[in-house]
Amino acid sequence: NVIARIEAANEDQVGGANPFQACLPDSDRLAGSDILVVRHAAPTPTPPANIVNNRLYMISNAMSGELFVGGVMPIPAGYNATDTIHEVVTNLYYLSPNSSAGTGIPALNRIALVDGPALAVQVLITGVEDLLVLVGIAPDADGSVNNYVNPNSPLAVGAPIVATRAWLRIRGERVDLDFTDTSTYEYADLSVAPNDSFRRMLVSKTLRVRNGT
């Protein structure tokens, strides 16, 4: 769904309620974590001579835009080689319960759109034990965030998403027997006090969606 630039799923959206179930079954997803999907056109245009076979592109002009697959489909009718061509970039971010670091060691992964076009799983960071996502909505369509809400909030239905805010809670891959984590991690609507021997850090990022309305 390349029309939706930002999509997300809340931690309790599982089974049939998970909009990404077809490519990310619940068994591959760390329970209690969110999903974030980001879609956009690559920032640098692709010259026609550099089009890669089996890669998804968008061609556009001042009036419209259309998708095509390099080497499989011709440039769509109504467009020519002087119109702007961009690669389509799609990434789904999620947590897996296990990783290359070991069973029971979670990881931040992404499912990326690659040549084919196809989807490929890529491991990004091991030890990520929580991904929490809020979406910033502008129901009055003025481009400014009115509220940050959970992805499955009724307030988000039909409202333009103009920003997203995400937190990652990251822990060490192994326990440190000389350390006890007595910190309380507060983010969004959570307050987590692990009280164990993993070292942790909490990172967050807020991103504005260009042309979000």
FIZA-256978 format. One record per residue (C-alpha): residue number from 1; z, y, x. Coordinates in Angstrom, 3 decimals. Layout:
// FIZA-256978
[atom NUM; [Z; Y; X]]
...
END
This chain:
// FIZA-256978
[atom 1; [0.000; 0.000; 0.000]]
[atom 2; [-1.207; 2.708; 2.361]]
[atom 3; [-0.759; 5.362; -0.325]]
[atom 4; [3.042; 5.117; 0.100]]
[atom 5; [3.910; 6.707; 3.440]]
[atom 6; [7.597; 5.747; 3.274]]
[atom 7; [9.047; 2.752; 1.454]]
[atom 8; [12.405; 1.037; 1.774]]
[atom 9; [14.518; -1.708; 0.271]]
[atom 10; [18.265; -1.622; -0.185]]
[atom 11; [20.524; -4.406; 1.095]]
[atom 12; [20.997; -5.833; -2.402]]
[atom 13; [17.260; -6.063; -3.096]]
[atom 14; [16.739; -9.736; -2.397]]
[atom 15; [14.567; -12.470; -3.884]]
[atom 16; [12.255; -11.115; -6.537]]
[atom 17; [13.852; -7.667; -6.241]]
[atom 18; [12.679; -7.344; -2.628]]
[atom 19; [9.316; -5.519; -2.746]]
[atom 20; [8.415; -6.958; 0.677]]
[atom 21; [9.282; -10.571; -0.121]]
[atom 22; [5.703; -11.726; 0.490]]
[atom 23; [5.838; -10.806; 4.193]]
[atom 24; [9.612; -10.864; 4.777]]
[atom 25; [11.452; -13.703; 3.005]]
[atom 26; [15.223; -13.437; 2.663]]
[atom 27; [15.735; -16.271; 5.169]]
[atom 28; [14.225; -14.098; 7.932]]
[atom 29; [16.310; -11.028; 7.077]]
[atom 30; [19.903; -10.325; 8.074]]
[atom 31; [21.996; -10.285; 4.901]]
[atom 32; [23.409; -6.892; 3.996]]
[atom 33; [20.769; -4.843; 5.837]]
[atom 34; [18.022; -2.524; 4.597]]
[atom 35; [14.270; -2.482; 5.196]]
[atom 36; [12.186; 0.540; 6.164]]
[atom 37; [8.370; 0.746; 6.018]]
[atom 38; [6.453; 3.616; 7.646]]
[atom 39; [2.713; 4.095; 7.231]]
[atom 40; [0.577; 6.832; 8.736]]
[atom 41; [-2.690; 7.629; 10.430]]
[atom 42; [-2.618; 7.601; 14.222]]
[atom 43; [-2.256; 11.171; 15.506]]
[atom 44; [-5.308; 10.952; 17.776]]
[atom 45; [-8.755; 10.524; 16.169]]
[atom 46; [-10.879; 7.562; 17.239]]
[atom 47; [-14.434; 8.342; 18.392]]
[atom 48; [-16.992; 6.047; 16.724]]
[atom 49; [-17.847; 4.505; 20.118]]
[atom 50; [-14.199; 3.437; 20.552]]
[atom 51; [-13.777; 1.623; 17.235]]
[atom 52; [-12.176; -1.795; 17.824]]
[atom 53; [-13.368; -4.819; 15.883]]
[atom 54; [-10.989; -6.133; 13.192]]
[atom 55; [-8.800; -3.009; 13.259]]
[atom 56; [-8.085; -1.000; 10.119]]
[atom 57; [-9.243; 2.622; 10.105]]
[atom 58; [-9.381; 5.554; 7.732]]
[atom 59; [-12.323; 7.924; 7.666]]
[atom 60; [-11.934; 11.255; 5.933]]
[atom 61; [-13.449; 14.651; 5.367]]
[atom 62; [-12.414; 17.737; 3.420]]
[atom 63; [-13.088; 15.978; 0.108]]
[atom 64; [-11.835; 12.385; 0.387]]
[atom 65; [-10.862; 9.458; 2.581]]
[atom 66; [-11.532; 5.721; 2.657]]
[atom 67; [-10.449; 2.633; 4.579]]
[atom 68; [-12.688; 0.299; 6.551]]
[atom 69; [-12.314; -2.511; 9.096]]
[atom 70; [-14.011; -1.940; 12.432]]
[atom 71; [-16.892; -4.314; 13.192]]
[atom 72; [-16.519; -6.058; 9.829]]
[atom 73; [-17.399; -3.219; 7.487]]
[atom 74; [-19.838; -0.373; 8.070]]
[atom 75; [-18.698; 3.222; 7.840]]
[atom 76; [-18.292; 3.699; 4.072]]
[atom 77; [-21.099; 5.228; 2.084]]
[atom 78; [-20.859; 8.986; 1.774]]
[atom 79; [-19.410; 9.422; 5.270]]
[atom 80; [-20.986; 9.781; 8.681]]
[atom 81; [-19.981; 9.479; 12.315]]
[atom 82; [-19.041; 13.156; 12.516]]
[atom 83; [-16.231; 12.700; 9.980]]
[atom 84; [-12.737; 12.140; 11.367]]
[atom 85; [-11.656; 8.535; 11.958]]
[atom 86; [-8.038; 7.488; 12.525]]
[atom 87; [-6.451; 4.098; 13.087]]
[atom 88; [-4.063; 3.084; 10.267]]
[atom 89; [-0.541; 2.434; 11.580]]
[atom 90; [1.925; 0.399; 9.486]]
[atom 91; [5.355; -0.789; 10.623]]
[atom 92; [8.066; -2.583; 8.642]]
[atom 93; [11.504; -2.398; 10.313]]
[atom 94; [14.163; -4.996; 9.532]]
[atom 95; [17.011; -6.988; 11.066]]
[atom 96; [16.842; -10.709; 11.790]]
[atom 97; [20.000; -12.876; 11.888]]
[atom 98; [18.942; -14.481; 15.188]]
[atom 99; [16.945; -13.327; 18.183]]
[atom 100; [15.562; -14.339; 21.559]]
[atom 101; [19.039; -13.560; 22.935]]
[atom 102; [20.543; -16.429; 20.956]]
[atom 103; [21.533; -17.836; 17.580]]
[atom 104; [23.810; -15.478; 15.713]]
[atom 105; [22.713; -12.465; 17.794]]
[atom 106; [20.859; -10.148; 15.384]]
[atom 107; [17.938; -7.947; 16.346]]
[atom 108; [15.915; -5.014; 15.123]]
[atom 109; [12.365; -6.241; 14.577]]
[atom 110; [9.231; -4.789; 13.140]]
[atom 111; [6.280; -6.323; 11.374]]
[atom 112; [3.279; -4.376; 12.626]]
[atom 113; [-0.263; -4.165; 11.336]]
[atom 114; [-2.444; -5.474; 14.173]]
[atom 115; [-6.067; -6.452; 14.684]]
[atom 116; [-7.366; -8.915; 12.135]]
[atom 117; [-6.197; -7.016; 10.188]]
[atom 118; [-3.017; -9.106; 10.343]]
[atom 119; [0.757; -8.754; 10.524]]
[atom 120; [2.702; -9.559; 13.697]]
[atom 121; [6.480; -9.750; 14.271]]
[atom 122; [7.684; -7.759; 17.275]]
[atom 123; [11.275; -7.798; 18.587]]
[atom 124; [12.508; -4.287; 19.455]]
[atom 125; [16.268; -4.299; 20.163]]
[atom 126; [18.697; -7.226; 20.244]]
[atom 127; [22.280; -6.776; 19.068]]
[atom 128; [21.521; -4.491; 16.114]]
[atom 129; [23.922; -5.618; 13.388]]
[atom 130; [23.173; -3.036; 10.690]]
[atom 131; [20.207; -0.963; 9.536]]
[atom 132; [20.983; 1.464; 6.737]]
[atom 133; [18.322; 3.696; 5.209]]
[atom 134; [18.519; 6.628; 2.799]]
[atom 135; [15.482; 8.455; 1.456]]
[atom 136; [15.383; 12.198; 0.939]]
[atom 137; [13.843; 13.064; -2.414]]
[atom 138; [12.437; 16.297; -3.819]]
[atom 139; [12.184; 15.745; -7.592]]
[atom 140; [11.289; 19.415; -8.123]]
[atom 141; [8.337; 18.973; -5.691]]
[atom 142; [9.276; 22.038; -3.633]]
[atom 143; [9.190; 20.089; -0.360]]
[atom 144; [12.931; 20.440; 0.322]]
[atom 145; [15.370; 17.539; 0.120]]
[atom 146; [17.537; 17.683; -2.996]]
[atom 147; [19.421; 14.440; -2.350]]
[atom 148; [19.564; 11.518; 0.048]]
[atom 149; [19.800; 8.346; -2.023]]
[atom 150; [19.593; 4.580; -1.611]]
[atom 151; [16.027; 3.215; -1.788]]
[atom 152; [16.719; 1.454; -5.103]]
[atom 153; [18.402; 4.452; -6.731]]
[atom 154; [17.021; 5.397; -10.167]]
[atom 155; [16.780; 8.959; -8.815]]
[atom 156; [14.110; 7.821; -6.331]]
[atom 157; [11.779; 6.412; -8.997]]
[atom 158; [8.710; 8.642; -9.147]]
[atom 159; [10.272; 11.340; -6.964]]
[atom 160; [8.410; 12.553; -3.847]]
[atom 161; [10.038; 11.252; -0.648]]
[atom 162; [10.033; 14.062; 1.904]]
[atom 163; [12.455; 12.671; 4.496]]
[atom 164; [14.259; 9.534; 5.587]]
[atom 165; [17.603; 9.045; 7.294]]
[atom 166; [18.451; 5.837; 9.123]]
[atom 167; [21.458; 4.456; 11.002]]
[atom 168; [21.584; 1.586; 13.495]]
[atom 169; [24.896; -0.037; 14.394]]
[atom 170; [24.382; -1.812; 17.704]]
[atom 171; [26.735; -4.223; 19.430]]
[atom 172; [26.719; -6.061; 22.730]]
[atom 173; [25.143; -9.482; 22.859]]
[atom 174; [28.358; -11.046; 24.160]]
[atom 175; [32.062; -10.360; 23.599]]
[atom 176; [34.106; -8.503; 26.207]]
[atom 177; [37.447; -10.296; 26.448]]
[atom 178; [39.042; -7.225; 28.062]]
[atom 179; [38.082; -4.959; 25.169]]
[atom 180; [38.982; -4.534; 21.512]]
[atom 181; [36.854; -2.339; 19.278]]
[atom 182; [39.412; -0.325; 17.300]]
[atom 183; [36.902; 2.310; 16.168]]
[atom 184; [35.961; 2.990; 12.567]]
[atom 185; [32.243; 3.574; 12.043]]
[atom 186; [31.538; 5.892; 9.127]]
[atom 187; [27.965; 6.452; 7.994]]
[atom 188; [26.315; 7.026; 4.633]]
[atom 189; [28.757; 5.469; 2.138]]
[atom 190; [30.186; 2.920; 4.612]]
[atom 191; [33.362; 2.743; 6.635]]
[atom 192; [33.395; -0.238; 8.998]]
[atom 193; [36.311; -1.246; 11.252]]
[atom 194; [35.228; -4.376; 13.183]]
[atom 195; [38.438; -4.907; 15.241]]
[atom 196; [36.798; -7.460; 17.526]]
[atom 197; [35.717; -7.676; 21.156]]
[atom 198; [32.123; -6.452; 20.898]]
[atom 199; [31.240; -3.052; 22.345]]
[atom 200; [29.276; -0.916; 19.885]]
[atom 201; [27.517; 2.342; 19.281]]
[atom 202; [26.177; 4.010; 16.145]]
[atom 203; [22.930; 5.971; 16.269]]
[atom 204; [21.153; 7.874; 13.537]]
[atom 205; [17.932; 9.788; 12.998]]
[atom 206; [16.614; 11.997; 10.224]]
[atom 207; [12.858; 12.397; 9.989]]
[atom 208; [10.864; 14.699; 7.765]]
[atom 209; [7.708; 13.323; 6.166]]
[atom 210; [4.729; 15.570; 6.770]]
[atom 211; [2.774; 16.454; 3.615]]
[atom 212; [5.471; 14.738; 1.603]]
[atom 213; [4.592; 16.395; -1.702]]
END
